[in-house]
Amino acid sequence: MKKLTLLTAILAASATLSGQAMALEAGDIIVRAGAASVNPSGEDSDDLLLNGSPLAGNQVSSIDSNTQLGLTLTWMVTDQVGLGLLAATPFEHDIKVEGPTMAALGINKAGSTKHLPPTLTALYHPLGGTDSKFQPYLGAGINYTTFFDEEASSQLENGLAAVTTVNEKYDLDLDDSWGMAFHAGADYFITDNLAVNASVWKLNIQTEAEFKGKTTGTRVKAKDVDINPWVYMVGIGYKF
């Protein structure tokens, strides 16, 4: 009788456990939205080139931070392995320069640009396949950054006019970038489907910037501009 009672208890417990919803399972799709902030770190470049000649000690000094609406999607390939995609509304940044020549010409803000940094990462969820409400993850992948709406500043145009003696407009062009991406974060499920999320990415972004005068063809080039931002995002997610 005791053995029968024990067997009944084990079967009842198994049925209860099997009925619990797993926080993450293969086939789940998690969509998240929140505030995403791109924070360039260690920005620098080679010495600026004026019509091919180096301007010693003059380089890109900083690219400011910007916050936009961030969107991420994770598709769980297995209970523990997922594919993550980062998207956002366009980020906008000012590009600043420094050095003796730039200071003498009164140039601090050289221009501005917008960019999109779609990023694809493979993610490992160590607690996937369990009913844990806390689901951390860690991964790596690739980032593609495309720049657009680039504009030279009036400071740069006025400063270069003192050199060329011509008042002219300048085009600014930044090369698109491919680089490595590293990603970490965590979801905490408030309900079976709704979660709060915090994420961080480290992106490898390097570009080349060129200003070109529309009248004289005067060129100012910044090679090997390292941006390499940290991207932080806090938001909510929903599991389908």
N, C-alpha and C positions, 0 to 999 in steps of 0.2 A: 504493500500500500504506500509506504514511504517512497519507494522507487518510482511508483506511478505519479505521485504528487510532485517529486523532483523533476521528472520528465515533462510534466505538464507546465511547470514553472519555466523551464528552459525554453520550451516551444513558445510560450506566451511572450517571453522576453525577446526571443528572436523575431517574432512577428512585429513586436513594437519597434525594434531597431530597424527592421527592413522597411517600415512605414515612414521613417524619418526622412525628410527631404535633405538631400545633400546640398551644401552651399554652392558647390561647383561640380559639374559633370561634363563629360564629353558631349559636344553639340550645343552647349549653352552659348549664348551671345550676350555680352554685357556692353551696353551703350552708356557713356558717361558724358556729362557736360559740366562746365565750371569755368572759373577764372584761371587763365593760363598766363604766366609771366615769363618772358624771355629776357634773361640777364646775361649779356655778353661778359666774358671773363678773359683777362690777359690780352686785351685787344692790342695789336701792334702790326707793323708792316715793315717792309724794307724801306730804305730812304726813298722819298718821293723823287720822281723823274720829271724834269721840265724839258720837253722836246728831246727826251733821251738822255739828258745830262743830269747826274745825281745832284740833289739838294741835300748835302750832308747834314745830318742831325734833324731833318724834317721828316715826319712820318704821321700816320694815323695814330691818334692818341686814345680815342674812346668812341664807343658806339653806345648810345643810351638804351636803357631798358624800356620795355613796353608790355602792357597787359591787354589781352583780348579774350574773346570767348574761345575756350578750348573744347574740342570734341575728341573723344577716343572711342574705339570699338575693339573688343577682344572676342575672338572666336576660340572656344575651347576645343582643340583637336583631340585631346585625351582628357582624363580627369585632372591631370596636373600640367599639361603643356598647352599653351595657347599662342595665338598670333595676335599681336596688338598693333593698332594703327592710330597715329596721332594726326589730327587735323585741327584747323583753327581759322578764325577770321584773320585777315592780313595784319601782320605786325608792322609798325612804322618806327623807324629809327633815324636819329640825327647822326651824321658822321663828322667827328671833330678831328682836327689836326693840330700839331704843335711843332715848334722848332724856330730857330732864329729868323729864317726867311719868312715863314708864315706869320710870325709875330710882327716883323717889320712891315709886312703888307696888310696887317690888320685882319688876317684870316684865322678864325677859330673854328667856326662851323663851315665845313666845306660843302655839305649837301645833305640830302635825306633820301631814304629809300623805303619801299615796302617789300615784304617778303612773306612767303609761305614755306613752312618746313615739314612737309609730309614725311612721316617717319614710321618704318615698319620694323617691329621687333618680335623675336621669339621669346616667350615668357614661361618661366617655371614657377608653378604654384605648389609649394611643398605641402600645403594642407588641402589641396584639391581632392575631391572624392570623399571628404569627411563632412560632418555636419557642423564644423567650426564656423561661427559667424565671422571670425577674423580671418581674412585670406590675403596674406602678403604674397608678393611676387617679385621676381628679379629676372632681367633678360638683357639681350643685346641684339643689334640689328643694323639697319642702314638708314641714313637720312639723305633726302634730296631737298635742297633749298633753292628756290627760284626767286629772283629779285625783279621788281617792276616798279613803275612810277618813280624812277630815279630822277632827282632834281638837283642841279648845282645851286649853291646858295648865292645870294646877292653879295655877301662878303667875299666869296671867292672871285666872282666876276669883277667886282670893283677893285679888289686887290691886284688881280692879274692885269687889269687895264693900266695900272701904273707901270707895268713891265712892258706890255705890248704897245701902249699908247692908243689902243683901240678899245672902245666900249662895245662889248659883244656878249651874246648869250652863249652859254656852254651846255652841251649835252653831257650827261653822266651815264655811264654804263658799268654794271657790275656783273661779272661772270657767275653763272649758276654753279652750285657746289654739290658734290657727293662726298659723304663721309660716314664714319662709324657712329653708332648711337648706343648708349647704355641707359637702361631704364629700371627703376625700382619704384615700388608703391604698395598700397594695401587698400583693400575694401573691407568695410565693416557692414554686414548685412543687418539692417534694422528689422526687415521682414524677410520672407523667403525670396523676394524679388528686388526690394529697394535697399540700396547701400549708400553709405558715404565713402568718399574716396580721396586719397592724397597720393600724388605721384611726383616723381622727379626724373628728368632726363639730363644726360650730359651729351651734347652734340658736337661733332667735329665739323666745323664750317670754316672753309678758307675760300677767299675770293680774290679777284683783281679788279680794282676800280680805275676807270679812266675818264677824265674830264677832257672834252674836246671843244675848242672854240668854233662857233658856226661861221665866223667870217675869216679869221686868220688860220684856223686849223691848229692853233696852239694846243699842245697836249700836256696834261699833268697826269701822271700815272702812279698808282700805289699798287705795288706787287706784293703777293703773299700776305694779304690782309687776314689775320687770324681773328676769328670772332669767338668760336668755341663756347657757346652759351650754356648756362644752366637754365633749364626750363622747369618751372614749378607750377603745379596745378592742384587746386582743391575744388571738389564738386560733388555731385550726386550721380549715382548710376542705377540702371535698371536692367535686370537679367530677364532675357526672353528664353 
